[in-house]
Amino acid sequence: MKKTDILGCVGWGALILLSSAWIPFFGPFISLLAPLPFLYYSSKLGIYQGVKLAALATITIGLFARLTGSPQIIIFCIEFSLLGLALSELFKRKLSLGQTVFFGTTFMLLLGLGFLLFLALSKGMGPFEMTHNYLEAQLKATIKVYEEMGVPQENAGELGVYGKAFMAIILKIYPSLMIIGTGFAVWLNVVVAKPLFRMGNLGYPAFAPTDHWRAPDSLVWGVIVAGFALFLPSGGIELLAINALIIIMIIYLFHGLSIVLFFLNKYRVPSWLRIGVYFLIIVQQLFFVALSLAGLFDQWVDFRKIHRRMES
């Protein structure tokens, strides 16, 4: 292991992780790329050297984070370094893109659940109670900020009422939000790793073209079962059905995005126009619904006219 590899992994990982505390608004999004240095160097040097680098980077970043008053970063460092190591092993298995993201997401969720249980038990609480207290503390902090800004007391009271209602909704769909957020982080690192691996002359998995991807056909049964479960009187089943529907429709959203990408590639749409299309999709939530429905009905309509030819 060279000194340049050690400095590169530790410095790269520290810069990305500490950005979440130093850079407002964009910092947390940048920190999602923290698994990249561990993925890159474990793929370059091997899993054994990758584990050594991850341990060294975790200790170094942890000490630096404590000195700068951000000790919570050590938890993210452990999680993201282990995810990077796991993705490097998944890359060697020659899995599909969907399988890689699925297994990476499952690993990260189990790891995060373990950390959540550990932190909750160390404070004498359950994981749900700890999550509720955290969201409630964030709500109170937001109301306090508005009060300090000179917002009238009655408006602050209305904000508190709306905030509690919003928090009740978030608590109901929190499991699906966690799964979606984790899956997005894994997918983002898998996609961004491709140009990095090319620059480092490393072998990147030969995934199928992204614009040909589609959700499994059997997933439609999840929509049907979850949809009927919403009408059952049991509150627990209804809660499970809502979270399942949200997750499934997000999968179909990515299916719809692959359809859009297919036609952008087919008609060779220039980069500046592609950016405009993606921007409209992000800012206009109606497109989310349209793309999810397009992904859902694509297995019958086959908008791209490619899968029926491939099957035949």
C-alpha positions as CSV (number, residue, x, y, z in Angstrom):
1,M,0.0,0.0,0.0
2,K,1.5,3.3,-1.1
3,K,1.4,6.5,1.0
4,T,-0.4,8.2,-1.9
5,D,-3.2,5.6,-1.6
6,I,-3.5,6.3,2.2
7,L,-3.5,10.0,1.8
8,G,-5.9,9.8,-1.1
9,C,-8.5,7.6,0.7
10,V,-8.3,9.5,4.0
11,G,-8.2,12.9,2.5
12,W,-11.0,12.2,0.0
13,G,-13.2,10.6,2.6
14,A,-12.6,13.3,5.2
15,L,-13.3,16.1,2.7
16,I,-16.6,14.5,1.6
17,L,-17.8,13.6,5.1
18,L,-16.9,17.0,6.7
19,S,-18.7,18.8,3.9
20,S,-22.0,17.8,5.5
21,A,-21.1,20.0,8.5
22,W,-19.2,22.8,6.7
23,I,-21.3,23.4,3.6
24,P,-24.9,24.5,4.1
25,F,-27.7,23.0,2.1
26,F,-25.5,21.1,-0.4
27,G,-23.3,19.5,2.2
28,P,-25.6,16.6,3.1
29,F,-26.1,15.7,-0.6
30,I,-22.3,15.8,-1.2
31,S,-21.8,13.5,1.8
32,L,-23.8,10.8,0.1
33,L,-20.8,10.2,-2.1
34,A,-18.6,9.2,0.9
35,P,-18.5,5.5,0.0
36,L,-16.7,6.3,-3.3
37,P,-13.1,6.5,-2.0
38,F,-13.5,3.2,-0.1
39,L,-15.1,1.6,-3.2
40,Y,-12.4,3.0,-5.4
41,Y,-9.4,1.9,-3.3
42,S,-10.8,-1.5,-2.3
43,S,-11.4,-2.2,-6.0
44,K,-7.9,-1.0,-6.8
45,L,-5.9,-2.6,-4.0
46,G,-8.1,-5.6,-3.0
47,I,-10.6,-6.1,-0.2
48,Y,-7.8,-6.8,2.4
49,Q,-6.0,-3.6,1.8
50,G,-9.4,-1.8,1.5
51,V,-10.4,-2.9,5.0
52,K,-7.1,-1.6,6.4
53,L,-7.6,1.7,4.6
54,A,-11.2,1.9,5.9
55,A,-10.0,1.3,9.5
56,L,-7.2,3.9,9.2
57,A,-9.5,6.5,7.6
58,T,-12.2,5.9,10.2
59,I,-9.8,6.5,13.1
60,T,-8.3,9.6,11.4
61,I,-11.6,11.1,10.4
62,G,-13.0,10.3,13.9
63,L,-10.2,12.1,15.7
64,F,-10.5,15.1,13.3
65,A,-14.3,15.2,13.7
66,R,-14.0,15.3,17.5
67,L,-11.5,18.1,17.4
68,T,-13.9,20.1,15.1
69,G,-16.9,19.5,17.3
70,S,-18.7,17.1,14.9
71,P,-18.3,13.6,16.6
72,Q,-21.5,12.3,14.9
73,I,-19.5,12.1,11.6
74,I,-17.7,9.0,12.9
75,I,-21.0,7.0,12.6
76,F,-21.4,8.0,9.0
77,C,-17.8,7.2,8.3
78,I,-18.2,3.7,9.6
79,E,-21.4,3.1,7.6
80,F,-20.2,4.6,4.3
81,S,-16.8,2.9,4.5
82,L,-18.5,-0.5,5.0
83,L,-20.9,0.3,2.1
84,G,-17.9,1.1,-0.1
85,L,-16.3,-2.2,0.8
86,A,-19.6,-4.1,0.2
87,L,-20.1,-2.5,-3.2
88,S,-16.5,-3.4,-4.3
89,E,-17.4,-7.0,-3.5
90,L,-20.7,-6.8,-5.4
91,F,-18.9,-5.4,-8.4
92,K,-16.8,-8.6,-8.6
93,R,-19.9,-10.8,-8.6
94,K,-21.0,-9.6,-12.1
95,L,-24.5,-8.9,-11.0
96,S,-27.0,-6.7,-12.9
97,L,-27.5,-3.0,-12.0
98,G,-30.7,-3.7,-10.2
99,Q,-29.3,-6.6,-8.2
100,T,-26.2,-4.5,-7.2
101,V,-28.4,-1.7,-6.0
102,F,-30.8,-4.1,-4.2
103,F,-28.1,-6.0,-2.3
104,G,-26.2,-2.8,-1.5
105,T,-29.4,-1.2,-0.2
106,T,-30.3,-4.2,1.9
107,F,-26.8,-4.3,3.4
108,M,-26.9,-0.5,4.2
109,L,-30.4,-0.8,5.8
110,L,-29.4,-3.7,8.0
111,L,-26.3,-1.8,9.1
112,G,-28.3,1.4,9.7
113,L,-30.9,-0.5,11.7
114,G,-28.2,-2.0,13.8
115,F,-26.7,1.4,14.6
116,L,-30.2,2.8,15.3
117,L,-30.9,0.0,17.8
118,F,-27.5,0.5,19.4
119,L,-28.0,4.2,19.9
120,A,-31.6,3.8,21.0
121,L,-30.7,1.2,23.6
122,S,-27.8,3.2,24.9
123,K,-30.2,6.0,25.7
124,G,-32.9,3.7,27.1
125,M,-35.3,4.1,24.3
126,G,-36.8,2.2,21.4
127,P,-35.9,3.0,17.8
128,F,-39.4,4.4,17.1
129,E,-39.3,6.6,20.2
130,M,-35.9,7.9,19.4
131,T,-37.0,8.8,15.8
132,H,-40.1,10.5,17.2
133,N,-38.0,12.5,19.7
134,Y,-35.6,13.5,16.9
135,L,-38.3,14.8,14.6
136,E,-40.0,16.6,17.4
137,A,-36.8,18.3,18.4
138,Q,-36.3,19.4,14.8
139,L,-39.9,20.8,14.7
140,K,-39.3,22.8,17.9
141,A,-36.1,24.2,16.6
142,T,-37.8,25.3,13.4
143,I,-40.6,27.0,15.3
144,K,-38.0,28.7,17.5
145,V,-36.1,30.1,14.5
146,Y,-39.4,31.6,13.1
147,E,-40.1,33.2,16.4
148,E,-36.7,34.7,16.6
149,M,-37.3,36.1,13.1
150,G,-40.2,38.1,14.4
151,V,-43.1,36.0,13.2
152,P,-46.3,36.8,15.1
153,Q,-47.2,34.4,17.9
154,E,-50.5,33.3,16.3
155,N,-48.6,32.4,13.1
156,A,-46.0,30.5,15.0
157,G,-48.9,28.6,16.7
158,E,-50.4,27.7,13.3
159,L,-46.9,26.6,12.2
160,G,-46.7,24.3,15.2
161,V,-50.1,22.7,14.4
162,Y,-49.2,22.2,10.8
163,G,-45.8,20.9,11.9
164,K,-47.3,18.3,14.2
165,A,-49.6,17.1,11.4
166,F,-46.7,16.9,9.0
167,M,-44.7,15.0,11.6
168,A,-47.5,12.5,12.0
169,I,-47.5,11.9,8.3
170,I,-43.7,11.5,8.2
171,L,-43.7,9.0,11.0
172,K,-46.2,6.9,9.0
173,I,-44.1,6.8,5.9
174,Y,-40.7,7.0,7.6
175,P,-39.8,3.4,6.7
176,S,-40.3,3.9,3.0
177,L,-38.4,7.2,3.1
178,M,-35.5,5.5,4.7
179,I,-35.5,2.7,2.1
180,I,-35.8,5.2,-0.8
181,G,-33.1,7.4,0.6
182,T,-30.7,4.5,1.1
183,G,-31.4,3.1,-2.3
184,F,-30.8,6.5,-3.9
185,A,-27.5,6.8,-2.1
186,V,-26.4,3.3,-3.3
187,W,-27.5,4.0,-6.9
188,L,-25.8,7.3,-6.9
189,N,-22.4,5.8,-5.9
190,V,-22.7,3.0,-8.4
191,V,-23.4,5.5,-11.2
192,V,-20.7,8.0,-10.2
193,A,-18.2,5.3,-9.8
194,K,-18.2,4.6,-13.6
195,P,-16.2,7.6,-14.7
196,L,-13.9,7.4,-11.7
197,F,-13.1,3.8,-12.5
198,R,-12.4,4.7,-16.1
199,M,-10.0,7.5,-15.1
200,G,-8.2,5.0,-12.8
201,N,-8.2,2.2,-15.4
202,L,-10.2,0.0,-13.1
203,G,-12.6,-2.7,-14.3
204,Y,-16.2,-1.5,-14.0
205,P,-19.1,-4.0,-14.2
206,A,-20.6,-4.5,-17.6
207,F,-24.1,-3.4,-16.7
208,A,-26.8,-3.5,-19.3
209,P,-27.6,0.0,-20.9
210,T,-29.5,2.2,-18.4
211,D,-32.0,3.2,-21.1
212,H,-33.0,-0.4,-21.5
213,W,-33.7,-1.1,-17.8
214,R,-37.1,-2.0,-16.6
215,A,-38.7,-3.1,-13.3
216,P,-39.4,-6.8,-12.8
217,D,-42.8,-7.8,-14.3
218,S,-43.8,-9.5,-11.1
219,L,-43.6,-6.1,-9.2
220,V,-47.1,-5.3,-10.6
221,W,-48.5,-7.8,-8.1
222,G,-47.1,-5.7,-5.3
223,V,-49.1,-2.8,-6.5
224,I,-52.3,-4.9,-6.7
225,V,-51.9,-6.5,-3.3
226,A,-50.8,-3.2,-1.6
227,G,-53.7,-1.4,-3.3
228,F,-56.3,-3.8,-2.0
229,A,-54.7,-3.8,1.5
230,L,-55.4,-0.1,1.8
231,F,-59.1,-1.0,2.2
232,L,-58.6,-3.4,5.1
233,P,-59.7,-2.2,8.5
234,S,-56.4,-3.1,10.2
235,G,-54.2,0.0,10.9
236,G,-51.0,-2.0,10.8
237,I,-51.7,-3.5,7.4
238,E,-52.7,-0.1,6.0
239,L,-49.4,1.4,7.2
240,L,-47.5,-1.5,5.6
241,A,-49.4,-1.1,2.4
242,I,-48.8,2.7,2.2
243,N,-45.0,2.3,2.6
244,A,-45.0,-0.6,0.1
245,L,-46.8,1.4,-2.5
246,I,-44.5,4.4,-2.1
247,I,-41.4,2.2,-2.6
248,I,-42.9,0.3,-5.6
249,M,-43.9,3.5,-7.3
250,I,-40.4,5.0,-6.8
251,I,-39.1,1.9,-8.6
252,Y,-41.5,2.5,-11.4
253,L,-40.4,6.2,-11.4
254,F,-36.9,5.0,-12.3
255,H,-38.4,2.7,-14.9
256,G,-40.1,5.8,-16.4
257,L,-36.8,7.7,-16.3
258,S,-35.1,5.0,-18.3
259,I,-37.8,5.3,-20.9
260,V,-37.1,9.1,-21.1
261,L,-33.4,8.4,-21.4
262,F,-34.0,5.9,-24.2
263,F,-35.8,8.5,-26.3
264,L,-33.3,11.2,-25.5
265,N,-30.5,8.9,-26.7
266,K,-32.6,7.7,-29.7
267,Y,-33.1,11.2,-31.1
268,R,-29.6,12.4,-30.0
269,V,-31.0,15.3,-27.9
270,P,-28.2,17.8,-27.1
271,S,-26.9,18.1,-23.5
272,W,-28.3,21.5,-22.9
273,L,-31.8,20.3,-23.7
274,R,-31.4,17.2,-21.6
275,I,-30.5,19.3,-18.6
276,G,-33.8,21.3,-19.2
277,V,-35.8,18.1,-19.4
278,Y,-34.3,16.8,-16.1
279,F,-34.8,20.1,-14.5
280,L,-38.5,20.1,-15.4
281,I,-38.9,16.6,-14.0
282,I,-37.3,17.6,-10.7
283,V,-39.3,20.9,-10.2
284,Q,-42.6,19.6,-11.4
285,Q,-44.0,16.8,-9.2
286,L,-46.6,16.0,-11.8
287,F,-43.9,14.4,-14.0
288,F,-43.1,12.1,-11.1
289,V,-46.6,10.7,-11.3
290,A,-46.5,10.5,-15.1
291,L,-43.2,8.7,-15.2
292,S,-44.3,6.2,-12.5
293,L,-47.4,5.4,-14.5
294,A,-45.3,5.1,-17.7
295,G,-43.1,2.6,-15.9
296,L,-46.0,0.7,-14.6
297,F,-47.8,0.3,-17.9
298,D,-44.6,-0.2,-19.9
299,Q,-44.7,-4.0,-19.5
300,W,-48.0,-4.0,-21.5
301,V,-47.5,-1.1,-23.8
302,D,-43.7,-1.5,-24.3
303,F,-43.1,2.2,-25.2
304,R,-39.5,1.5,-26.4
305,K,-40.5,-1.5,-28.6
306,I,-37.4,-3.3,-27.5
307,H,-38.3,-5.9,-24.9
308,R,-40.7,-7.8,-27.1
309,R,-38.1,-8.1,-29.8
310,M,-35.5,-9.2,-27.3
311,E,-37.9,-11.9,-25.9
312,S,-38.9,-13.1,-29.3
